[in-house]
Each structure stands twice: as structure tokens, then as C-alpha cells.
Amino acid sequence: MRDLRALPKAHLHLHFAGAMRHATLLELAARDGIHLPDQLVAEWPPRLSAADEKGWFRFQRLYDVARSVLRTEADVRRLVREAAEDDVRDGGRWLEIQVDPSGYGARFGGVTAFTELVLDAVAEASRETGLGITLVIAANRTRHPLDARTLARLAAQYAGRGVVGFGLSNDERRGRTEEFDHAFAIAERAGLLLVPHGGELRGPEHIRTVIDALHADRLGHGVRVAEDAELLDLVAAAGITLEVCPTSNVSLGVYTDLSSVPLPTLLDAGATVALGADDPLLFGSRLAGQYATMRAAHDLSDETLAELARMSVRASAAPESVTAAILADIDTWLQQG
């Protein structure tokens, strides 16, 4: 079998703090005397389930603890650089990393100052590693929709200057998706990709709402569209990309095991799928691992894996010249087997 780490690919679903290396988490926590729960130390990677709101709360608590170790500008730059290095090691050629600036603004001088810090760190890491990196600014659906409008205007301010998309994350069972439509309209007018989460913890009925109300170009997860054949056909025909994160789905209890992740159903319907790692810090698996687990669970051929990589590249915001170069290198990967 061909080496999946050598397969060129794009990474479209990676959260900021969740991209941190486990060793870095431990080092930064020790530096500042931050107590980490056992689930992030001896029991890492943690056993998680979001089948109910208590389960999601425990997951979110671990994420918030991890985020709290980022105390300095150097910490932010280190996280971005190491995330880039890890993606390059896994065959990554393009990365769109997602961040909610409101979770960091208080410590870093406000959401605008933090966004500019991250964008500078992204540019620096891109120069050092050769990886194309851009930013997706995401609102938190557990906060007021007016906060989302503020972030949408922030994202629009930097459209074309390192920010390529606008998202909506956190527990999709919370809040009313329709109330975020104004924020997404702001992002849409700015020409940003619209990439809200949907179809992870809720099923097809919510996917319809996300598509209709927020005009999604891509769906963060979206994997549960497989439960509705008619909707799946509509999603495939519309070219809406599904950012499928297999190890995350299993860790959070969306599916019982990797063989239950319905990737073949999605592909058979002609859907566009981009595999992503979501939060490697909490799920213990990075980008190449998503391809490896799906290869093993569904006996995927290298031709299918190469097509998955192509879809990730085509669904990205990479410039045409970059896209063409990566696609050519994917062809070379197949030819050299």
C-alpha cells in the first residue's frame, strides 16, 4: 500500500486549540502551574462521549482547559508553527485553521488584536514550512447571535488578507440556527466561504436548516446526511462539501466504531468529502490518521483515497495555481505506487 503520509492533501477542518501537540500542552501547563485533569495527562487521549449535553460539557471543559495554557504571543506562534509542521509531516499542502477570537480576546488585547496575531503567526509558519495556511473565523453558537455578527464583520474586514471563511461551531443542539443568518449574510457579502457545523450531533433535519438558513458552502461534519437519501442527493448535486472527521465522530459517540462512519455511502452518492482531524489534541489522531482509519475500516483503494485528497483540495480556498500543483502531485503519488 502507498504511504498515506506522502499523499498530498488539504486540511479543511482543524480547530485552533485542538491542533496543539499533547507534549506542548503539558509543557505550557507545567510552566505556569496550571493543573490539568487526568484525562489530559495520564488518561490521554480522553474517553469522550457527547451523546448527551453533560457529555458535551465534559468535552468542552477539556477544550477550555487546553485553551487556557496559551498565555503569550510566543505560545500562539508555537501552536500555529507546530500545527503546520504536523500537517506537512502528514502530507498536508494547504490548511484552513478555524478559530473563535472571542475565546482569546480578553487575554490578547481584544478580538481584533488576537486575529492579527494569529494571521501574522500563520504567515510566519507558512514561510517556514511551505504549507499554505489561511484562517476561518468561527462564531460560537452558545453565545448570542449578535456576537456572531461582530465576528462576521471582523472576518469580512480581513477577507482576502488571510481569512477565507466564516463558521459556526460548538454543540449544534444549542441555540437556534436561524438566528445566525444575519451574521452569515455579512460573511457572504464579503465573499467568504460559509462553513458552519451541522450534521454531527443532530441529523438531517438540522442539516436542511443549516443549508437553508446559512447558505453553507461546506458543512463541518455533515456526516449524518447519510441518514436521508434524498437530502444526500441534494447535497451532492449542490456540491456542498462534507468535512468528515472519522476519529472525532467515534470519540464523541456519533458512531460506535470506525466501520460505522458512512463514508462509502457518501462517496457512492457522489458527495464531495474532505477528511479532517477536528481536534487532534483531544482525539489523538491527526490528518493522515483519518485517511488510514478509513482505508482500514472500509478497505478503500488508493485510487479512492487519492480522490478524497483531490476533493479536499478542490473544496479549499487555495489559489488555482496551488490547486493545480497539488492535484498534479496527487497523480504522481498514484503513478509511483
Number of C-alpha atoms within 10 A of each C-alpha: 6 12 13 21 18 16 24 27 33 32 27 30 27 25 21 22 28 24 24 25 19 18 11 16 23 17 13 17 19 13 10 10 10 14 13 17 14 11 14 20 15 10 10 15 18 19 13 19 20 19 13 12 13 11 15 18 14 14 18 15 13 21 17 14 18 23 17 17 24 22 15 11 13 12 14 20 20 18 24 26 22 17 24 27 18 18 24 22 14 20 21 24 25 28 27 24 26 28 24 24 23 21 17 19 15 11 14 18 10 14 20 18 14 22 24 13 17 23 21 14 21 26 18 16 23 20 13 12 16 14 21 21 27 25 25 27 26 26 29 23 24 15 12 14 21 13 15 27 20 16 26 26 17 20 28 23 14 19 20 14 12 19 25 25 31 33 31 28 19 17 20 20 16 12 15 14 19 13 16 22 19 17 23 27 18 20 26 19 9 19 15 25 23 24 31 28 26 34 25 27 22 16 17 22 14 20 23 16 16 24 18 12 17 24 18 24 19 28 27 27 28 29 29 25 28 21 14 12 14 12 16 23 17 14 25 19 13 12 16 22 25 32 28 29 26 29 26 26 24 19 21 21 19 21 19 12 14 20 18 15 24 19 21 16 16 22 15 8 16 15 23 25 29 28 27 29 28 30 22 24 26 26 21 17 19 21 27 25 20 20 24 16 17 21 17 12 15 15 12 16 13 18 11 13 19 21 20 20 25 23 20 24 25 21 23 22 21 21 10 10 8 15 20 14 12 24 20 13 16 20 16 13 18 14 8 7 9
